[in-house]
């Protein structure tokens, strides 16, 4: 059913035959879910980073939507960062006695990641991760409980405080691209070390 609000504009309303996940008949618009946990984690991780980037790009083309989009942009980036750190911890933490954190605490996740990085290369990790640590802490302090970009108020009805500044979206995307590259590089490096270690067991 379509409701006309003028001669040229129509609003799409729910229809009786609507289904959210209808089977596709045209493969050009179809997509399937991954049935492998590691692959799905990686797809979610990358998807939220890319969604954040895409929303910033959208705001550059549609500047009037920035006020609306800043919240999903920051939510996408925060969740992508959380997933990136959980990937490092779940994939490489066990040999170093580091266990995955079950909640959304970015700072605790970073402490776990840093414990892995430090045990691999204490001096090198201290140099390469200091900037990343500062940025993770900044994001953590911005949204400690993963609520500030999903809701306007706390459960008690208090306003969730956010900085009273005009945010530079291009800078935000650039910084998050750097964090994405850092954790992708860390994943590649750790995977290389694990592969080399496994190969050595056969000699």
N, C-alpha and C positions, 0 to 999 in steps of 0.2 A: 504494500500500500504506500502510495506517495501522496503527501499533502502539499498542495500548492499554496505558497504564501504570496505569490505574485504571478504574473504571466510568464516570468522567466526563471523563477527559482522554485525548486521542489525539495522537500525534505523526505528522506528515506526513513520509513517507520518499520518496526519489526513485523515480519510476515509469518503466517501460520506454518509455512513449510521451511522456515529458517533452521539451519543446523550450523553450529560453530565449526565443526570439523567434518565437513562434507567431503566424501571421496572425490578426488580430482579426476576429471575426464580429459583434461588438456595438460600434458606434461610440461608445457612451457610455463605454467603457473603453479606447478605442484612441488611439494616438499615432504620429506619423510623425517621421522625422529630417529636418532641413533639409539640402538639397543645396547651399546657398550658404555659403561660408566665413565671410563677415562676419556673416550672420544666425546661423550656428551658434555663432560666437564670442560674440555677444551673448547668445544663449540659455544657453550654458554659464556665462558670467559671472553673469548674473542668477540662474540656477538654483542656483549654489553659494551666493550670498548668501541666497537664499530658503530653501535647505536648512538653512543655519546658523540662521536665524531660527526655522524650523519646529522644529528639534531643541531649541532653547532653550525654546520654547513647550511642547513635549512634556515636557520636564523639569519645567516648572512644574506640569503636571498629574500627572506620575509622578515624584515627587521621589526615589524609590529608584533611579531609573535614571541619575541625574546622574553617578555614578562611571564608568559605562560610556560615556555620551554625550559627555563633555567632549572626548575625542580626535577623534571625527568632527566635532564642532562646530567645534573649532579648525582641523581640516584643511579643512573647507568654507570657513571664513572666510579662511584663508590663501590657498587656491587662488583664491577669488573676488577677493581683493586683487591677486594676481599677474595674473589675467586682465584686471582693470580697468586696470592700468598698461600691460600689453602692448597693450591696445586703443588707449590714448592714443598710445603710441609708434608702433605700426604704422599707425595712421590718420592721424596728423598730424606725425610726426617727420621725414619726408623733406625738406620745405622748410627745416627748421632744421638739417639735417645730422645728425639723430639716427636711429640704426638700432635695430631691435628687438633685445633681448637674447634669445639662444636658450635660456638656462637658467632656473633657478628663483630666482635671487638677487634678493630683494625690494629690497635697497638699491641695487643697480645699476639696476634698473628705475626706482626713484624718482629717482635722479640723472638718468636720461634724461628722465623726465617733467618734472622741475624745470627742465631745460635748455630745454624747450619753453615752459613757463610763463614763465620769466624773459625769454626773447627777445620774448615778446608784451608783457609789462608788468613791467619789472624791479621797480619799487617795490611795485606792487600784489601781485605774486607773492610777494615776500618776506613781506608781511604775512599774506596769506591761506593760505600753505602751511606756515608754521612749525609749527603744531600737527599738521598732517597728516604732516609730516616726522618729528616726534617719535614719532608712533604707528606709522608704517611702520618706523622704526628699532627700536622696541620689539618689533614682530612679527618683524622680521628677526633680532634677537638671540635671540629666543625659539626660533626654528627656522631656522637659517641654511641648511641643506641640504634643506629640505622633507622631513625624515625623522621628526622628533620626535613627530608625531601619527599616524604610520603604523606605526612599529616601536617596540619597547621598548629595543632595544640597537643599537649600531653593528655594522658588519661584523666588527669585532674582538671583539665580545661585551661591550663596555662599555655600561653603562646610559646612555641618553640623558637628560641632566639636564633637569628642568623645575622651575620655582619651587616652593618648599615653602610654599605659601600656600593658603588656601581661596578659590577664585575666585568672584567675584560674577557669576553668569551673566547677570543682568538688565543689569548695567552693561556686560558684554561685548557683548551684543546692541545696546544703545544706542550704544556707541562705533562698532561696525561699521556700524550704520545711518547714522551720521554720515559715515563714510568712503565708504559706498556713495553717499550723496547728493552728496558732494564730487566724486567721479569722474564721476558721471552729469552733474552740473552743468558740470564741465570739458569733458566730451564735447560737451554742447549748445553751450557757448560757442565752442569751437574749430570746431565744425561751422558755426556762424553766421559766424565770421570767414572760413572757407574759402569758404562760399557767396557772401559779400559780395565777396571777392577775385575769384572767378570771374566774377561779374556785372560787375565793373569792367572786365574785359578786353574787354567788348563795346562800351565807350563810347570 
